Amino acid sequence: MTNPYFLMIILYIGLAILTALDAALISFDILLFLRGLRWLRIHFITLGILTELIFALMPNLVAIRTKQPKPKLRWDIWATLNAGILTLLVGIPMIDTNVILIGGTLVFTATTLLSVQLYQMRGKGTASANSADEIDPHIGRKFYIGGLSYFLLGIIIGTGLWLGWGEYMYMKVPLEVHIHANNWGLMSLVFAGLIIDLYSKFTGRSLQWPRSITPIFWLMTLGAFGLVMGPWLGSLWFTVPGLVAHLTATVWLIANMVRPLKGDRKAWTPGIWHLITSYTWILVPVLVGVLITIKTPGISGAGVEANAPQALIYGWVLQFGFALVPYFFRQNFTPNQPAKLGGSWFSLATVHLGGIALWVSIFLSEPLSGLVHGSAYVFWTLSILPILKEVWGIINQSMENLEEKTP
């Protein structure tokens, strides 16, 4: 049976294309009445594509890595999650606090149920690390549970943004706390877990330093804590150490991926390039943030704050999905054929051109700023199209195979 999470992913990829195009038209002073959809565009990718993907994958990956039986699909989790996402996607543009509260509660419930399911898989299975140089097969589960823990916090704070909870929770910058919990907590930890669990399948190689994985986990987890508490308390004493720890873990993880592929040109497929170079768009806002801190002339903190999340989501999160979504669609729809990472040289070029254009637009003045800003979304729209075509081709191939088998 086709995993229902993948059907929802197709829907959100289509919506991501439409809203990226919509953002481009707004920047060109067309369809100005849709300006209020900025955060909805991001949530089609984060709550839509990303959340559906990780909810579909986590239990199965943990079972495979630890040699446990494949878990049954939890329809209660699927239904609660999707009811919550759809409710939020209705409530956010309407700014209806009651609807947003209901949606946030449903997504929180689904995330809690998934976390409990993963926790209950601890200590089960027959797989174990046979030597000090092998990766603990349960380490991916730890990354997933850690990421989901930050997601629970992000859901509470994100819902509270519309209900004024930040004041009662003594937060200095609630929006930043929400973004950091989801970006540095959920996404970073879950993406790292996916790389650790799947790298050998993508490349036929092991990560360069298997014993580094546990330190990477703790550096990322504690780094995310500092990056959440920094804007919560308004203190650089948390933000700076958190940033250093998190970036150290991220660079260490990337090095683990790059070193085994060094010198093998055939291994550097567009999918591998998508996975590795997506992390560029984590480093750029950090470097710009340093320039803002030292008060470099011509760099506006307000402009960066308004646009950096867009570049991060489209450049990092969505691009990471460019590689993984087609890979898992192949596993799900054409299981008798070898799966490969998704993406093309065209999607690779256009997604990065979009990131470059958006960052350049921040430092330009009108009307040039609007034109360059709009071109960023044009590039991102173009970059998503071949991914949708690739996914649709996988589904068509699956249907053709099914027709051939049907008497």
C-alpha positions in Angstrom: 0.0 0.0 0.0 1.3 3.5 -0.9 2.3 5.4 2.1 -0.3 8.2 2.5 2.4 10.7 3.7 3.8 10.7 0.2 0.5 11.7 -1.3 0.4 14.7 0.9 4.0 15.6 -0.1 3.0 15.8 -3.7 0.2 18.3 -2.7 2.6 20.5 -0.8 5.3 20.4 -3.5 2.6 21.8 -5.9 1.6 24.4 -3.4 5.3 25.4 -2.9 5.6 26.0 -6.6 2.5 28.2 -6.7 3.4 30.2 -3.7 7.0 30.8 -4.9 5.7 32.1 -8.2 3.2 34.2 -6.2 6.0 35.7 -4.2 7.8 36.6 -7.4 4.8 38.4 -8.8 4.3 40.3 -5.6 7.9 41.5 -5.8 7.2 42.7 -9.3 4.2 44.7 -7.9 1.7 42.2 -9.2 -0.9 40.4 -7.0 -0.1 42.8 -4.1 -3.2 41.7 -2.2 -1.4 38.4 -1.4 1.4 40.0 0.6 0.1 38.5 3.8 1.0 35.0 2.7 4.7 35.3 3.5 4.7 32.9 6.5 2.2 30.6 4.7 4.8 30.0 1.9 7.4 28.9 4.4 4.9 26.6 6.2 4.0 24.8 2.9 7.7 23.6 3.0 8.3 23.2 6.7 4.9 22.0 8.0 4.0 20.5 4.6 6.9 18.8 2.7 9.4 18.5 5.6 7.0 17.3 8.4 5.2 14.8 6.1 8.6 13.4 5.0 10.1 12.9 8.5 6.9 11.5 10.0 6.8 8.9 7.1 10.5 8.0 7.5 11.5 8.0 11.1 9.8 4.8 12.4 10.8 2.8 9.3 14.4 4.0 9.3 14.8 3.1 13.0 13.3 -0.3 12.4 15.7 -1.0 9.4 18.8 0.3 11.2 18.1 -1.7 14.4 16.7 -4.8 12.5 13.2 -4.6 14.0 10.1 -5.6 12.2 8.6 -2.9 9.9 6.2 -0.9 12.1 2.6 -0.6 11.0 1.4 2.7 9.7 -0.1 4.7 12.6 -3.2 6.2 11.1 -3.9 8.0 14.3 -0.7 9.9 13.9 -1.2 10.6 10.2 -4.8 11.8 10.7 -3.9 14.0 13.6 -0.9 15.5 11.9 -2.7 16.3 8.7 -5.8 17.7 10.4 -3.5 20.0 12.4 -1.5 21.1 9.4 -4.6 21.9 7.3 -6.2 23.7 10.2 -3.1 25.9 10.7 -2.9 26.6 6.9 -6.4 27.9 7.2 -6.0 29.8 10.5 -2.7 31.6 9.7 -3.8 33.7 6.8 -7.1 34.4 8.6 -5.2 35.2 11.8 -8.0 33.3 13.6 -6.4 32.6 17.0 -9.0 29.8 17.9 -8.3 28.0 14.7 -4.5 28.4 15.1 -4.8 27.0 18.7 -6.7 24.0 17.5 -4.2 23.4 14.6 -1.2 23.8 16.9 -2.7 21.4 19.5 -3.3 18.7 16.8 0.2 18.9 15.4 1.6 18.9 19.0 -0.4 15.8 19.7 0.8 14.0 16.5 4.4 14.9 17.3 4.1 13.6 20.9 2.6 10.3 19.6 5.5 9.9 17.1 8.1 10.7 19.8 6.5 8.0 22.1 6.6 5.5 19.3 10.3 6.1 18.6 11.1 6.0 22.3 9.4 2.6 22.6 11.7 1.3 19.9 14.7 1.7 22.2 16.7 -1.4 23.1 14.8 -3.5 20.6 16.2 -5.3 17.6 19.3 -7.3 17.1 21.7 -4.7 15.5 24.6 -3.4 17.5 27.9 -1.7 16.8 30.5 -4.5 16.5 33.5 -2.3 17.0 34.5 1.1 18.2 34.7 2.3 14.6 31.1 1.4 13.8 28.1 3.7 14.2 25.6 2.8 17.0 22.5 1.8 15.0 20.3 3.5 17.6 22.1 6.9 17.2 19.8 8.0 14.4 16.8 7.5 16.7 18.4 9.8 19.3 18.8 12.5 16.6 15.1 12.1 15.7 13.8 12.2 19.2 16.0 15.2 20.0 14.7 17.0 16.9 11.1 16.2 17.7 11.7 17.6 21.3 12.7 20.9 19.8 9.7 20.7 17.4 7.3 20.4 20.4 8.8 23.6 21.8 8.6 25.3 18.4 4.9 24.4 18.1 4.1 25.8 21.6 6.0 29.0 20.8 4.7 29.3 17.2 1.1 28.9 18.3 1.8 31.3 21.1 3.0 34.0 18.7 -0.7 34.6 17.7 -1.9 34.4 21.3 0.6 36.6 23.2 2.2 33.7 25.1 5.7 35.2 24.6 5.0 37.9 27.2 3.8 35.4 29.8 6.8 33.1 29.1 9.2 36.1 29.5 10.6 35.8 26.0 12.6 38.8 24.6 12.2 37.8 21.0 9.5 35.1 20.6 9.6 34.9 16.8 13.3 34.2 16.9 12.9 31.6 19.6 10.3 29.8 17.4 12.5 30.0 14.3 15.6 28.7 16.1 13.8 25.8 17.8 12.6 24.6 14.4 15.7 25.4 12.3 18.6 24.7 14.7 16.7 22.1 16.7 14.2 20.1 14.6 15.6 20.4 11.1 19.3 20.2 12.0 19.0 17.2 14.2 16.6 15.3 12.0 18.6 16.0 8.8 21.8 14.9 10.6 20.0 11.7 11.6 18.9 11.0 8.1 22.4 11.5 6.8 23.8 9.1 9.4 21.2 6.4 8.7 21.3 6.7 4.9 24.8 7.9 3.8 26.0 4.4 3.1 23.0 3.7 0.9 23.5 6.9 -1.1 27.2 6.4 -1.6 28.2 2.8 -0.9 30.6 4.2 1.6 30.8 4.8 5.4 31.1 8.2 7.0 34.7 9.2 7.5 34.8 9.2 11.3 32.1 7.0 12.8 33.2 7.7 16.3 32.5 11.4 15.8 28.7 10.9 15.5 28.0 10.9 19.3 30.0 14.1 19.8 28.2 15.7 16.8 24.8 14.7 18.4 25.7 16.4 21.7 27.2 19.5 20.1 24.1 20.0 17.9 21.7 19.4 20.8 23.4 21.7 23.2 24.1 24.2 20.4 20.4 24.3 19.6 19.7 24.9 23.3 22.0 27.9 23.4 20.5 29.3 20.2 17.0 28.9 21.6 17.8 30.4 25.0 19.7 33.3 23.5 16.7 35.2 22.0 14.5 33.9 24.8 16.6 35.7 27.5 18.1 38.3 25.1 21.6 37.1 26.0 24.6 36.6 23.8 26.1 34.4 26.5 23.8 31.7 25.3 23.7 32.6 21.6 27.4 32.7 20.8 28.4 29.4 22.5 25.3 27.8 21.0 26.3 29.0 17.6 29.9 27.9 17.9 28.8 24.4 19.1 26.2 24.0 16.4 28.4 25.2 13.5 31.3 22.9 14.8 28.9 19.9 14.7 27.6 20.9 11.2 31.0 21.4 9.7 32.2 18.1 11.2 29.1 16.3 9.8 29.8 17.8 6.3 33.4 16.7 6.5 32.3 13.2 7.3 30.3 13.2 4.1 32.8 14.9 1.8 36.0 13.0 2.7 35.0 9.5 1.6 33.9 11.0 -1.8 37.2 12.8 -2.4 38.7 12.1 -5.8 35.6 10.1 -7.1 34.0 12.3 -9.7 31.2 9.8 -10.5 30.1 9.9 -6.9 29.4 13.6 -7.1 25.8 13.4 -8.5 23.4 16.4 -8.5 21.7 14.7 -5.5 24.9 14.6 -3.4 25.7 18.2 -4.4 22.2 19.2 -3.3 22.6 17.5 0.1 26.1 19.0 0.8 25.8 22.5 -0.7 22.4 23.1 0.9 24.3 23.7 4.1 25.8 26.8 2.5 22.6 28.6 3.3 23.1 27.9 7.0 26.5 29.5 7.0 25.5 32.7 5.0 23.1 34.2 7.7 25.7 33.4 10.4 28.4 35.4 8.5 26.0 38.2 7.8 24.9 38.2 11.5 28.5 38.7 12.5 28.7 41.8 10.2 25.5 43.1 11.8 26.9 42.6 15.2 30.1 44.6 14.4 27.8 47.3 12.8 29.2 47.1 9.2 27.9 50.1 7.2 25.2 49.3 4.6 23.9 46.1 6.3 20.4 46.4 7.7 19.5 44.1 10.5 15.8 44.6 9.8 16.2 43.6 6.1 18.2 40.5 7.1 15.7 39.5 9.8 12.8 39.8 7.3 14.4 37.8 4.5 16.9 35.4 6.0 14.3 32.8 6.9 13.1 32.7 3.3 16.6 32.0 2.0 17.2 29.4 4.8 14.0 27.5 4.0 14.3 27.6 0.2 18.1 27.2 0.1 18.6 24.6 2.8 15.4 22.8 3.8 13.7 22.6 0.4 17.0 21.8 -1.4 17.7 19.0 1.1 14.3 17.7 0.1 15.2 17.9 -3.6 17.6 15.0 -3.0 15.6 13.0 -0.5 12.0 13.2 -1.7 12.6 11.5 -5.1 14.8 9.0 -3.3 12.1 7.8 -1.0 9.4 8.0 -3.7 11.5 5.5 -5.7 11.7 3.3 -2.7 8.0 3.5 -2.1 6.6 3.3 -5.6 9.3 1.3 -7.5 10.8 -0.9 -4.8 12.2 -3.4 -7.3 14.5 -0.8 -8.8 17.6 0.8 -7.2 16.8 4.1 -5.6 18.9 7.2 -6.2 19.0 10.7 -4.9 16.8 13.3 -6.7 17.7 16.5 -8.4 19.4 17.7 -11.6 22.1 20.1 -12.6 19.3 22.5 -13.5 17.6 22.3 -10.1 21.1 22.6 -8.4 22.0 25.8 -10.4 18.6 27.5 -10.1 18.1 26.9 -6.3 21.5 28.4 -5.6 20.9 31.3 -8.0 17.7 32.0 -6.0 19.6 32.1 -2.7 22.2 34.5 -4.2 19.5 36.7 -5.7 17.6 37.0 -2.4 20.7 37.9 -0.4 21.8 40.4 -3.0 18.3 42.0 -2.9 18.6 42.7 0.8 21.5 45.2 0.2 20.0 47.0 -2.8 17.6 49.9 -2.8 14.3 50.1 -4.6 13.3 49.6 -7.4 16.2 47.3 -8.1 15.8 45.5 -4.8 12.2 44.4 -5.7 13.3 43.1 -9.1 16.2 41.1 -7.8 14.0 39.8 -4.9 11.4 38.7 -7.3 14.0 37.0 -9.5 15.0 34.9 -6.4 11.5 33.4 -6.3 11.5 32.9 -10.1 14.7 30.8 -9.7 13.2 28.8 -6.8 10.0 28.2 -8.8 12.1 26.9 -11.7 14.2 24.7 -9.4 11.1 22.9 -8.0 9.6 22.1 -11.4 12.1 19.3 -12.3 11.6 17.8 -8.9 7.9 17.6 -9.3 8.4 16.2 -12.8 10.8 13.6 -11.4 8.3 12.6 -8.7 5.4 12.4 -11.1 7.5 10.3 -13.4 8.2 7.8 -10.6 4.5 7.5 -9.9 3.7 7.0 -13.6 6.3 4.3 -13.8 4.8 2.6 -10.8 1.3 2.7 -12.4 2.7 1.2 -15.7 4.4 -1.6 -13.7 1.1 -2.2 -12.0 -0.8 -2.4 -15.3 1.7 -4.9 -16.7 1.2 -7.2 -13.7 -2.6 -6.9 -13.9 -4.1 -9.7 -16.0 
